[in-house]
Amino acid sequence: MKFTVEKHERYVIIEPLTEVLDGKGASKLKGEFMLRNTGGQRNIVLNLGQVNRADEDVLRMGLLARRLCKASGGLFILTGLNQELIDMLKLARMTDYFKITRSVSEAEDMIFGNEIRLDLKEEQA
């Protein structure tokens, strides 16, 4: 499975280039998340705009990515979800667990808001 990685100063956008995201693809993405996180990226946006279907391995991968980002004070955001992916999250009762945006632009706004909050918190300490 191929995916793109778009690096920015305070976040990275990862976009799988596949219609079906399964365990094999989830495993590759998990490795990428771990690499990015240990490399200092605390904010990850997973753009699922090209993914039509996914399985439960993707949920586990998302949980890991969320934990990695949260542990470093960052955010893991899902964007570009179609109705089938949203329904899968609803069925697993995880829509409130993940940060979900309609667009990459909304995800960027959420990240910058969080970064400003963290910067202010550091200044007050």
C-alpha positions as CSV (number, residue, x, y, z in Angstrom):
1,M,0.0,0.0,0.0
2,K,1.2,3.4,-0.9
3,F,0.6,6.6,1.0
4,T,1.8,10.2,0.9
5,V,3.4,12.2,3.7
6,E,3.1,15.9,3.7
7,K,5.4,17.4,6.4
8,H,4.7,20.8,8.0
9,E,6.4,22.6,10.8
10,R,3.9,21.5,13.5
11,Y,2.1,18.6,11.9
12,V,2.2,15.9,9.3
13,I,-0.6,14.8,6.9
14,I,-0.6,11.1,5.9
15,E,-2.9,10.0,3.1
16,P,-3.3,6.4,2.1
17,L,-3.5,6.0,-1.6
18,T,-5.9,3.0,-1.6
19,E,-9.7,2.4,-1.7
20,V,-9.5,-0.4,0.9
21,L,-7.5,0.0,4.1
22,D,-7.0,-3.4,5.8
23,G,-4.6,-4.9,8.3
24,K,-1.6,-4.9,6.0
25,G,-2.0,-1.2,5.2
26,A,-2.8,-0.4,8.8
27,S,0.5,-2.1,9.9
28,K,2.4,0.1,7.4
29,L,0.7,3.2,8.7
30,K,1.3,2.3,12.3
31,G,5.0,2.1,11.6
32,E,4.9,5.5,9.9
33,F,3.0,7.0,12.9
34,M,5.6,5.6,15.3
35,L,8.4,7.0,13.1
36,R,6.9,10.4,12.9
37,N,6.1,10.6,16.6
38,T,9.6,9.5,17.7
39,G,11.0,12.0,15.2
40,G,9.2,14.8,17.1
41,Q,5.9,15.2,15.3
42,R,3.1,15.3,17.9
43,N,0.3,16.2,15.5
44,I,-0.8,13.8,12.9
45,V,-3.6,14.2,10.4
46,L,-4.8,11.0,8.7
47,N,-6.6,12.0,5.5
48,L,-8.9,9.1,4.4
49,G,-10.3,10.9,1.4
50,Q,-9.3,8.1,-1.0
51,V,-10.3,5.2,1.3
52,N,-13.8,3.7,0.8
53,R,-13.6,0.8,3.2
54,A,-11.6,-0.2,6.2
55,D,-11.6,-3.0,8.8
56,E,-11.1,-3.3,12.5
57,D,-7.3,-3.3,12.2
58,V,-7.6,0.4,11.1
59,L,-9.4,1.2,14.4
60,R,-6.6,-0.4,16.4
61,M,-4.1,1.6,14.4
62,G,-6.0,4.8,15.0
63,L,-6.1,4.1,18.8
64,L,-2.3,3.7,18.8
65,A,-1.8,6.9,16.8
66,R,-4.1,8.8,19.2
67,R,-2.2,7.5,22.2
68,L,1.2,8.5,20.7
69,C,0.0,12.0,19.8
70,K,-1.8,12.5,23.1
71,A,1.2,11.4,25.2
72,S,3.3,14.2,23.6
73,G,0.6,16.8,23.9
74,G,-0.5,16.6,20.3
75,L,-3.6,15.7,18.3
76,F,-4.4,12.8,16.0
77,I,-7.1,13.9,13.6
78,L,-9.1,11.9,11.0
79,T,-10.4,13.7,8.0
80,G,-11.9,12.9,4.6
81,L,-14.2,10.1,6.0
82,N,-17.0,8.8,3.8
83,Q,-20.3,7.7,5.2
84,E,-19.2,4.0,5.4
85,L,-16.2,4.9,7.5
86,I,-18.3,7.2,9.7
87,D,-20.8,4.4,10.2
88,M,-17.9,2.0,11.2
89,L,-16.8,4.5,13.9
90,K,-20.4,4.9,15.1
91,L,-20.8,1.1,15.3
92,A,-17.6,0.8,17.3
93,R,-18.8,3.8,19.4
94,M,-15.6,5.7,18.6
95,T,-17.0,8.9,17.0
96,D,-16.4,10.9,20.2
97,Y,-13.1,9.2,20.9
98,F,-11.4,10.5,17.7
99,K,-11.0,14.0,16.5
100,I,-12.8,14.1,13.2
101,T,-12.9,17.0,10.7
102,R,-14.5,17.5,7.3
103,S,-11.4,18.9,5.7
104,V,-7.6,19.2,6.1
105,S,-8.2,22.9,6.6
106,E,-10.4,22.3,9.7
107,A,-7.7,19.9,11.0
108,E,-5.0,22.5,10.6
109,D,-7.2,25.0,12.5
110,M,-7.7,22.5,15.3
111,I,-3.9,21.8,15.5
112,F,-3.0,25.5,15.6
113,G,-5.5,26.2,18.3
114,N,-4.0,23.4,20.4
115,E,-0.5,24.6,19.7
116,I,-1.4,28.1,20.8
117,R,-2.9,26.7,24.0
118,L,0.3,24.7,24.7
119,D,2.5,27.7,24.0
120,L,0.5,29.9,26.4
121,K,0.6,27.1,29.0
122,E,4.4,27.0,28.7
123,E,4.7,30.7,29.1
124,Q,2.7,30.7,32.3
125,A,4.8,28.0,33.8
